[in-house]
Every structure is written in structure tokens, then in C-alpha cells.
Amino acid sequence: MIIRGQRVARPVWALVPALVLLSGCATLGPDFALPDEDRWAEDWRSEALAGLPQAPAPGAAWWEQFDDPALTAIVLAAEAGNNNARIAGLRVLEARAQLAGAEALRLPQLVSGTAGAGYAAAPRGPLSIGDADFLFGNVGAQVGWELDLWGRFRRAIEGAGALWLESEATRLDVLIIVRAEAARLYLQHRTLEERLAVIRDNAELQKRNVAITGTLFREGAANELDLQQAKAQLLATEAAIPALEAAILQTRNALCVVLGRAPGEVPELALSAPRLPVVPEAIAVEVPADLLVRRPDVRAAALRAAAQSTRIGIAKAELYPALSFGGSFQLTRTSPSIGNGIDLGIGPAIRWNVFDFGRIRADVRVQDARFEQAVFAYRDKVLQAAAEVDNGAIAFAKDRQEDARLAEARQTARRALDLANLLYREGMIDFQRVLEAQTTLLQQEERLVANRGEIAISLVQLYKALGGGWVAPASADPVDPAVRERMRARTDWGRLLDIAQGDGNDTER
């Protein structure tokens, strides 16, 4: 309906309430639900985990169970400075903005706007009448409001909300990975430091043997072979020191990367003595019934499937007519007055892709196939989670069993070396037996230190497999304050940058 220079008739406005009621008629597409065969994950139990000694969670984060100030400081520094964690936080903000954009689809949209002005001058002649010069201008706009008859916009909002929750779960998963990696590198650094201390201690013992055999050789009580063998053993032991020192520096550099820093010193290391922390006897975690489905990466996989499910409904909505309610307005002015007026149009419009049903149906099938792929991706993630929990529990249990035997072996090797030195001084055995006893002691002490490092690391991996230990605090604000202020200065983010924890309904634009 086009009306020039007058108001719109009331019967047209009377259609608005009816059109609004029509906008909530139906929601096409399936409501998300996981297949029944995946319900086993809610009640799954790990026999290996059940066999470990467990203690109720004391309300502290898992890394605090090691009672190591340096470890705690490094984990918290990694959470704050790691670049992957920061990227994950920004993706949460991105998902919030996309959700706000999806919710805006339900509001009237400005389709187009026009404005113009000009000056015209006609050539004057003998037959000209009046002034031929005049100014002209116009301004206009077209506004459209598509009614959500088939739930296309509702499904889009639902999908954007699922992706927002998926970004939150992914961020927590990244934080769990970052914390575990920072702890692993710290424990590896301490393991290498203890191995270096063991080698240096054994080198000191071997230096005394070189001095003793040298004195005996000069006094004629020993042959040169004993002296050269003692020197060879000492040099071989000292030769391992540079490689360990290099490994310590390389591990420190890898830790700096996790902390989001340039390679260099890590001041947090000075907060504790350079030795491995004591591993707690029991696992301080309360294992819930839905162990697997509570893991952030499993939740993220389920939410990705939920978001894909909404795309089926969005595609199906294209099979049906789209009803929109729109209007246009244009004001034209000229000076002198030549045809001044207002053009105003208002009324409903229908868009229906009648001749594209083959393409639309193909797209529906594509989205349905992608949904099944997302379900299988979720199923694979659940299976991986179950394997990680079981493998982590098995590794921790077996490393603990190995530790008891290695500790006994080291004690035996130390006693064997004491006996060998005593018998050698009394002339009852040759020096080769002493060298063998020293080599055995060094091997056993290194194996014991390495295994204790593996015990600590396997416990970290187990907590990681358990989803972070259930008490894994995360910063409420996913964006670093300095980054937030930089973004605020560059772009109008409305209220989104001020919201620490949104509820999915924040649509400030």
C-alpha cells in the first residue's frame, strides 16, 4: 500500500498483533538429545581408579596437594599468562557477541536507507519562464521485520547459545591442559635437578676412588690398571653432566613458553628447594557418578553436537514461506517547490523458494549428516576420556609399586658398595668389583629419582584425566584486564566487556 502525503490507514496497523502471534507458530527441526547407547557414560566406573586409595577432596585445588609453593605459583602463573588460555577466553567473548547477533534477528531490521541532495540549472532562453535554477533533496528508508514462523531465528539463537556454552567448556579444558602441562614441566625440571645432584654426588665418590688408587699406585700397592679404570669411570660420569644441564635449561625454556614468557629465568622456581615434592598417598578427589560427562572436553563435544542439531531446523525452515512485515518512507523536497511530497508504503510480504526445494532438501540432508558426525565425535571423546582415566590410574598405581622395589634396590646397592670398598682395602677382591658396585649404585639412584618423577607426573596426568579434580577454579573474567581495555579503546563492545560471567542473555550491542 502506497500513500502519498497522508497517514497510514488504521486497518493496516491492526494486522500487527496478529502477525506477532504468527511469529511463534512452530519450531522445525529436532530437539537435541544424545542417542540412548551413549547413556553408559553417565554410570561408568574405572576399576583401576577404584583400586587406588582415595581421600575426600579437601576443598583445595589438586596442585596444592603437593604442598610445594613453587608448583602452586607456576600453575597460577600459567593460568594467567598462557597464550592459548587467553585465546580461549577471547573465543568466549566472540561467542557472546555471536549470540547477541543471533538474538538481534528477532528485531526489525533496516533493509536500506537513502539520502541525496543536488543542484540543477537549466539553460535560459527567450522562452524561459521564471527562475530555472533549483535545489532538490530526498531521504528515505526501508524497514523489514521477518516473522519467525518456523523457528529459524529461534534455532539460530539456540545454536549460538550452545556454541557460547561450548566456548566456556573449551576454555576450562584449555586451562586444565595448561595447568597440567605447567605442572609436568615443573616436575620434569625438578627430576632433572635431582638426577644431576645424584650424578654429582657419585662423581665425588669416584673422585675419592681415583685419589685412593693413585696413592696406592704410587706406593706400589696397586697397579696402574686400577688407577686408569677409576679415572675412566669418573670421566664417564662427569660426561653426563653437560647433557643434564642442557636438558634443565631446555625444560625451563619450555616452561617459559607455557607461562607466556620469553626464555629465561623463572623466579617461581626459587620458592622451593630444588627437589621433587612429596606425592600424597591418596588421591584427593571425590569421583562423581557422571565422571566422564562432567569433563569439559566431553561437555564441549556434546554442545557442538547440540549446535549442529539446530542447523537442521534452520535448513528445514527454508522449505516454507517466510512472512515479513515491512515498510518504506521517502521524503522529497525541492526549491522552488516542484512536486514536494512524502511516499509511504507498508504491508506484508511473502518469500518462498518454491523452485529451490531440491537445493534446500539437499542442505537439510547435509546438516543431518553433519549432526551424526558430531554425535560420533562426542562418542569418540567419551571413549578417549574413559581410556585416559583408566590409563592414568594404572600408570600411577604401577609407578608406586615400582618405587618400593627401586628404593630397596638402591639401599642394597649402597650396602654392596660399602662392602666392596671394605674388601678391596683388605685385599680380598680386585678393584673391578668396586667399579661394578659404584656403577650399580649410580644406575639405581638415577632410576629411583626418575621413577619418583614419573609418579608425580602420572598423578598430574590422572588429575587432568579426571577433568581437573573437580576443584579447579578459573578466573571469572575470560579476558585479561589489559586486553579488555585495549579492545574497549578500539571497538564499542557495549556491556559485553564488563560482564564477568554472562548467562547467555546479554544482547547489548
Helices and strands as residue ranges (DSSP letters): E 2-4, H 10-13, H 15-22, G 36-43, H 47-50, E 54-55, G 62-66, H 69-81, H 83-103, G 104-106, E 109-121, E 133-146, H 152-219, H 224-259, G 267-271, E 283-284, H 296-317, E 322-335, E 341-351, G 354-356, H 357-425, H 431-465, H 481-490, G 496-498
